[in-house]
Amino acid sequence: MRRNGRCGRPECFDGAFRLSECPICDSVGACVRGEHPSFIAALAESFCVLGDNQGCPGWCVLILKDHHEHLGELPLDRQQRLWGDVAQVAAAQRAVFGRVRINYECLGNVVPHIHWHLIPRHHDDPEPKSPVWGWPMERLRGTAAASERLETARRIRVALNDLHV
């Protein structure tokens, strides 16, 4: 059941975000309340957060502001705005890290809420031709301390602002 593009579960959204069965809806609520610890920016259709995984430093996740499971079911104008969000964050990542390759991934088979992983693949990448999803969990997570994560998020936020987002 869908109400206004949201999942329809009362525990997910009833005018105020609460804990739900959708962890991304929880993250959206934290962004709206200003409580997400890795928040970078509010964009046209999504919130940008620094990903939990930092095995590739600067890994960002863009989460759709409302609950939808399938990209192709969004109206075309929303898809275009969402892709604009993706392109802006990728440009900010490249402004911060240089001319890195970016992997763009919109999956949905683990968490069925539209979200994009933007994964910078750096020059010291241990497996540059392999998808990150086969890496061991400790490599995916990375070794960045909390202070490094905050600084990375700040640098990407500044780059987005410099791009006039």
N, C-alpha and C positions, 0 to 999 in steps of 0.2 A: 504494500500500500504506500502511495506517495502523497504527500501534502506539500504543495509549493516547492517541489524539487527536493524536499528533505525525505529522509528514509521513512517517516511516518510512525516510527516507534516513539511513544510518548517519552520514554527514558532517554531518547536521543536529542530531541529538540521540542520544547513546548513554549518557546518565547524566551527562555533562558537556557543556556547550555548547561548540561549536567553530565555525569558519567553515563556512558552508553555502551552498547555492544560494538560500536565502531570507534576504534582508537583514533582515527583521523578526525571524526566529529569532535572527539575530546580535545584534540590539538587545535581545531578551529575555534572551539570555545575558549581555550586558553589564549589564543591570539586575540580574539575579540575583547577579552577581559584584560589584556595586557600582562598576562601571567606566563606566557610561553617562554621558557628559559633560553631558547635558541631562535627566537623571533628575529627576522631580518627586516621584512617589509610587507606592507599590504599593497597588493597590486590590483589590477582591474578585476580579475576573476579568481585570484588565488592569494594565499599567504605564502611567503617564502620563509623557510626556516632552515637553519643549519642542520644537516642530517645527523642522526645518532651515529651513523657510520662515518668515520673520518679517516679510513685507511687510504683514501684519496683526499688529501686536504682540500677543503672548500666544497665538499659534497653538499649540495643543497637539495631540498625537497620542496616542491610547490604543491600545496594542497588546495583543492577546489574549495571555495568558501561555503558551498552547500553540498549536501549529500546526493551524488549521482554516481552510478556504478559504471556506466559505459559512455565513453567519449563521443561515440557516434550518435548517441541519443540527445546530446545537447544541441540546441539550435546552432546553425552555422555561425551566426554572429558571435555567440559565446565561445565557440571553438576557436574562432579567429582571435578574439581577445585573449583567450588562454594561451594560444601559441605566441602572441605578443609578449605575455608575461614570461614565457619560457625563453624567448629570444633576448629579452632585456636582462634576465638573470645570467644567461650564458655570456652576454657582452660584459657584464659586471665581473664575472669570474675571470674572464680573459684580461680585463683591465687590471685585476689584482694579481693574477698568476702568470701573465704573459700568454704567449700563443700556445696554450695547452689544447689538446684534443678534448672535446667534451662528449661523453656518452649521454644520450637523451633516452630515458626509459620511462614509459607509461605502461605499467603492468596490470595490476588489479587482481591477480589470481590469489594473492595472500591476503590483502586488505582491499575489499571491493568498494573503494571510494576513489574517485579520479584523483590521481596525484602523479607528479613527474619527478623522477630522480635526475638531477643534472650532476654528472660525475666527472670532474676534471681528471684527466689522465696525464700525470706529470712525467717529466723526463726521466725520473728515477723510479718509475713504475716497475715493480718486479715482474709483472706479466702483461706487458702492454697490448698484446694481441688476444688476450683471454678476457672473457666477461668476468666482472668482479664477483658475480654470484657464486662462482665455484671456489672462491677463496675461503680459507678457514676463518671462523668468526673473529679470532683475535686480530687477524690482518684486516678484515673489514672494519672493525671498530677503530683501529689505529691506536696511537699512543698519545694523542694530544691531551694535555692537561686542560682543566676547566678554563684557566686563564688564556691558553692558546685558542681554545674554541671561541671564547668571547671576543678575542682580538680578530680572529678570522671573520666572525659574523659582523663585527664593526667595519672591517675593511670592505666587505661585500656591500654592506649598507651604504657606506660612503660612495663607493663606485656607482651604485644604483642612483643615488641622489645626484651624482655628477652627470649621469646620463639623463637627468631631468625626469625621473620616474616619479 
